[in-house]
Amino acid sequence: MIVFKNFKIKLAIAFIVGAISSLYQLEDKNEIHIAQKNVTLNKNRQQVFEFVSNLTEFPTWFPNINSIKQIDSSKQMGIGKRFKMSNTYLFGIGESFSSITISGHQKPVLFEYLCDNMLMERNRLEFVSLDKHKTVVSWNIFSRKKNFIFKYSIGLLYQFYYGQLLREALFSLQLSTNRQKN
């Protein structure tokens, strides 16, 4: 146990702990925007939407995801459908398990899901047709954690990490869709 004999040191430590505790309680009113990337795929919007919204196929092209399995297999794909995800932990340290819930499903324009991992992700994918055989996928990742300490400390690390992860995922997605027949 650390014992401080100087009253000024004790007072300073108490002030620092109090300030950190207060900041932990303060929340921003908006979600934290973690990452945003776009990719253009040489497929029509319907094909791209069907491929990308099939969560059980994510492990074939999204890095770090080991598996995604349906929890409620009787329910059709749509808002409220749930999945269980196994992925490699941040920086490959181990494995974690999360639940995924579909929160937006507007064929073939929007696909959105919530993940209950440490980041409390909300992933929003929008699909825009450029022409008959080209589609832009715009992928945004938000954190539903809103406290300031998270936002300006760990949140900054997640912004870098997820930016790189999303870049790799979209490159892999581009390669995967190019291998499929038109």
Secondary structure as UniProt FT lines:
FT   HELIX           7..25
FT   STRAND          32..41
FT   HELIX           45..52
FT   HELIX           55..60
FT   TURN            63..64
FT   STRAND          65..70
FT   TURN            73..74
FT   TURN            79..80
FT   STRAND          82..88
FT   HELIX           90..92
FT   STRAND          95..106
FT   TURN            107..109
FT   STRAND          110..115
FT   TURN            118..119
FT   STRAND          121..131
FT   TURN            132..133
FT   STRAND          134..143
FT   HELIX           148..152
FT   HELIX           154..179
//
